[in-house]
């Protein structure tokens, strides 16, 4: 049995993994869902990107976990990829769930267009340094029920802006780590060019889910099945 450490994406807390975690625990696995600093019940805590890396590492080390499957969704692929290189032989596999991946010295927003970066920085300036949550319209076409969208809107919290503008600090190339990338096809048929480049590594594999960008809400059982079938 594996120890699953599940890290949600922007605006979300550990609660986002509740359904997936329930399936994994029913299969006999231990599950540690993480709320990153500054989000959900931890809203208001200091939260740069490196603090998010520390959050993930602390869950592994404080619980003395081995055979760790470390999964990050969306934004959280960036701190998860850094944390994976820091936990050494405790790691069984990294899983990126339709996520960004870290590049040394690059931030979450560095790969965005100039217009996109200006937009997000403008949002943060108007929200005291936080990135405001999405609106209902942003979840259209993502295979989400009305109930799931309502839950996300109700429980989502502003995302700490420093975490998406601080650069990643890799201590080990992510291409060397045993890795699965899960692409959610309703959010684009192919992974980003950065992911495609990493998939040339023999340590990486690509899996697909025919759902939207938030599979822990839209297809939790299917996502949990993929996780339990990992080598």
C-alpha positions as CSV (number, residue, x, y, z in Angstrom):
1,X,0.0,0.0,0.0
2,X,1.2,3.5,-0.8
3,X,1.1,6.7,1.2
4,X,-0.7,9.3,-1.0
5,X,0.1,12.9,-0.4
6,X,-2.5,15.0,-2.4
7,X,-2.0,18.7,-3.0
8,X,-4.8,20.8,-4.4
9,X,-4.4,23.6,-7.0
10,X,-5.0,27.3,-6.7
11,X,-7.8,28.6,-4.4
12,X,-8.4,25.1,-3.0
13,X,-7.8,23.4,0.3
14,X,-7.4,19.7,1.4
15,X,-11.1,19.4,1.2
16,X,-10.9,19.3,-2.6
17,X,-9.6,15.8,-2.4
18,X,-12.3,14.4,-0.1
19,X,-13.9,12.1,-2.7
20,X,-10.7,10.8,-4.1
21,X,-9.3,10.3,-0.7
22,X,-12.3,8.2,0.3
23,X,-11.8,5.9,-2.6
24,X,-8.1,5.5,-1.9
25,X,-8.7,4.8,1.8
26,X,-11.3,2.2,1.0
27,X,-8.6,0.4,-1.1
28,X,-6.4,0.3,2.0
29,X,-4.0,3.2,1.3
30,X,-3.1,6.0,3.6
31,X,-4.0,9.5,2.4
32,X,-2.6,12.9,3.5
33,X,-4.4,15.7,1.8
34,X,-2.6,19.0,2.2
35,X,-3.9,22.5,2.6
36,X,-1.1,24.9,1.6
37,X,-0.2,28.0,3.6
38,X,-2.5,30.9,3.0
39,X,-5.4,28.9,1.7
40,X,-8.7,27.5,3.0
41,X,-8.4,27.1,6.8
42,X,-4.9,28.5,6.6
43,X,-5.9,31.7,5.0
44,X,-3.9,34.6,6.3
45,X,-0.7,32.7,6.9
46,X,2.5,33.9,5.1
47,X,2.7,32.0,1.8
48,X,5.4,32.3,-0.8
49,X,6.1,29.4,-3.2
50,X,9.0,28.1,-1.1
51,X,6.7,28.0,1.9
52,X,4.4,25.7,-0.2
53,X,7.3,23.4,-0.9
54,X,8.0,23.3,2.9
55,X,4.4,22.5,3.5
56,X,4.5,19.4,1.3
57,X,7.9,18.2,2.6
58,X,6.7,18.7,6.2
59,X,3.7,16.3,5.7
60,X,6.1,13.6,4.5
61,X,8.8,14.1,7.1
62,X,6.6,14.8,10.1
63,X,4.6,11.6,9.5
64,X,7.8,9.7,8.6
65,X,6.2,8.5,5.3
66,X,7.7,6.0,2.9
67,X,6.5,4.8,-0.5
68,X,5.1,8.2,-1.1
69,X,2.9,9.0,-4.2
70,X,3.1,12.7,-4.3
71,X,0.3,14.3,-6.4
72,X,-0.1,17.9,-7.3
73,X,-3.0,19.5,-9.2
74,X,-2.7,22.6,-11.4
75,X,-0.6,25.2,-9.7
76,X,0.6,22.7,-7.1
77,X,2.6,20.8,-9.6
78,X,5.2,23.5,-9.1
79,X,5.8,23.0,-5.3
80,X,5.2,19.3,-5.6
81,X,7.9,18.8,-8.2
82,X,10.3,20.7,-6.0
83,X,9.3,18.7,-2.9
84,X,9.7,15.4,-4.7
85,X,13.4,16.1,-5.2
86,X,13.8,16.8,-1.5
87,X,12.3,13.7,0.0
88,X,14.8,11.3,-1.5
89,X,14.1,7.6,-1.2
90,X,10.8,8.2,0.5
91,X,9.4,8.9,-2.9
92,X,7.6,6.2,-4.9
93,X,6.2,8.4,-7.7
94,X,5.4,12.0,-8.6
95,X,2.0,12.6,-10.2
96,X,1.1,15.8,-12.0
97,X,-2.7,16.1,-12.3
98,X,-3.2,18.4,-15.3
99,X,-0.7,20.6,-13.7
100,X,2.1,23.0,-14.3
101,X,5.6,21.6,-13.7
102,X,8.5,23.5,-12.2
103,X,11.4,24.9,-14.1
104,X,14.4,26.1,-12.1
105,X,14.4,29.8,-11.7
106,X,11.0,30.2,-13.2
107,X,7.7,31.2,-11.5
108,X,4.2,30.0,-12.2
109,X,3.4,33.1,-14.3
110,X,6.8,33.3,-16.1
111,X,5.5,31.2,-19.0
112,X,2.4,33.4,-19.5
113,X,2.2,36.0,-22.2
114,X,3.0,39.6,-21.4
115,X,-0.8,40.3,-21.5
116,X,-1.5,37.4,-19.1
117,X,1.1,38.5,-16.7
118,X,-0.2,42.1,-16.7
119,X,-3.7,40.8,-16.1
120,X,-2.8,38.6,-13.1
121,X,-0.6,41.3,-11.6
122,X,-3.5,43.8,-11.9
123,X,-5.8,41.3,-10.2
124,X,-3.3,40.9,-7.3
125,X,-2.9,44.7,-7.0
126,X,-6.6,45.1,-6.6
127,X,-6.9,42.2,-4.0
128,X,-4.1,43.0,-1.5
129,X,-1.6,40.7,-3.1
130,X,-3.9,37.8,-3.6
131,X,-5.1,36.1,-6.8
132,X,-8.9,36.2,-6.7
133,X,-10.8,32.9,-7.2
134,X,-12.4,32.1,-10.6
135,X,-16.1,32.8,-11.3
136,X,-18.8,30.4,-12.3
137,X,-18.3,31.1,-16.0
138,X,-14.7,29.8,-15.8
139,X,-15.9,26.3,-14.9
140,X,-18.2,26.0,-17.9
141,X,-17.3,23.1,-20.3
142,X,-15.2,21.3,-17.6
143,X,-17.5,18.3,-16.9
144,X,-18.5,19.7,-13.5
145,X,-22.0,19.4,-12.0
146,X,-23.8,22.5,-10.8
147,X,-23.3,21.2,-7.2
148,X,-19.5,20.9,-7.7
149,X,-19.2,24.4,-9.1
150,X,-21.3,25.7,-6.2
151,X,-19.0,23.9,-3.7
152,X,-15.8,25.3,-5.4
153,X,-17.2,28.8,-5.4
154,X,-18.4,28.6,-1.8
155,X,-15.2,27.1,-0.3
156,X,-12.5,28.5,-2.6
157,X,-10.3,31.3,-1.1
158,X,-8.0,33.9,-2.7
159,X,-4.6,32.5,-3.6
160,X,-1.4,34.0,-2.2
161,X,0.2,36.1,-4.9
162,X,3.8,35.6,-3.9
163,X,3.5,31.8,-4.5
164,X,2.8,32.3,-8.2
165,X,5.5,35.0,-8.8
166,X,8.4,33.5,-6.8
167,X,10.8,31.3,-8.8
168,X,11.1,27.5,-8.4
169,X,14.3,26.1,-6.8
170,X,15.0,22.6,-8.0
171,X,17.7,20.5,-6.2
172,X,17.1,17.6,-8.6
173,X,16.0,17.6,-12.3
174,X,12.4,16.6,-12.5
175,X,13.1,14.4,-15.5
176,X,15.1,12.0,-13.3
177,X,12.2,11.2,-10.9
178,X,9.6,8.5,-11.5
179,X,6.7,10.5,-12.8
180,X,3.2,10.2,-14.2
181,X,1.5,13.1,-16.0
182,X,-2.3,12.9,-16.1
183,X,-3.7,15.1,-18.9
184,X,-7.4,16.1,-18.6
185,X,-8.5,16.2,-22.2
186,X,-11.4,18.7,-21.9
187,X,-8.8,21.3,-20.8
188,X,-6.7,20.7,-24.0
189,X,-6.0,17.6,-26.0
190,X,-2.2,17.7,-25.4
191,X,0.1,18.7,-22.6
192,X,2.2,21.8,-22.7
193,X,5.4,21.9,-24.6
194,X,7.3,21.8,-21.3
195,X,5.6,18.6,-20.3
196,X,6.1,17.1,-23.8
197,X,9.8,17.7,-23.4
198,X,9.9,15.9,-20.1
199,X,7.9,13.0,-21.4
200,X,11.0,12.1,-23.5
201,X,12.5,10.9,-20.3
202,X,12.2,7.1,-19.7
203,X,11.2,8.0,-16.1
204,X,8.0,9.7,-17.3
205,X,4.7,8.4,-18.5
206,X,1.5,10.0,-19.8
207,X,-2.0,9.0,-18.8
208,X,-5.3,10.7,-19.9
209,X,-8.7,11.3,-18.4
210,X,-11.6,12.4,-20.6
211,X,-12.8,15.1,-18.2
212,X,-12.1,18.7,-17.3
213,X,-9.3,20.5,-15.4
214,X,-10.8,19.6,-11.9
215,X,-11.0,15.7,-12.1
216,X,-11.2,15.4,-8.3
217,X,-14.7,16.9,-8.6
218,X,-15.8,15.7,-12.0
219,X,-14.4,12.2,-12.1
220,X,-13.1,11.3,-8.6
221,X,-13.5,7.6,-8.9
222,X,-11.7,7.5,-12.3
223,X,-8.9,9.6,-11.0
224,X,-8.5,7.4,-7.9
225,X,-8.4,4.3,-10.1
226,X,-5.5,5.8,-12.1
227,X,-3.7,6.6,-8.9
228,X,-4.2,3.1,-7.4
229,X,-2.9,1.5,-10.7
230,X,0.4,3.4,-10.7
231,X,3.5,1.2,-10.5
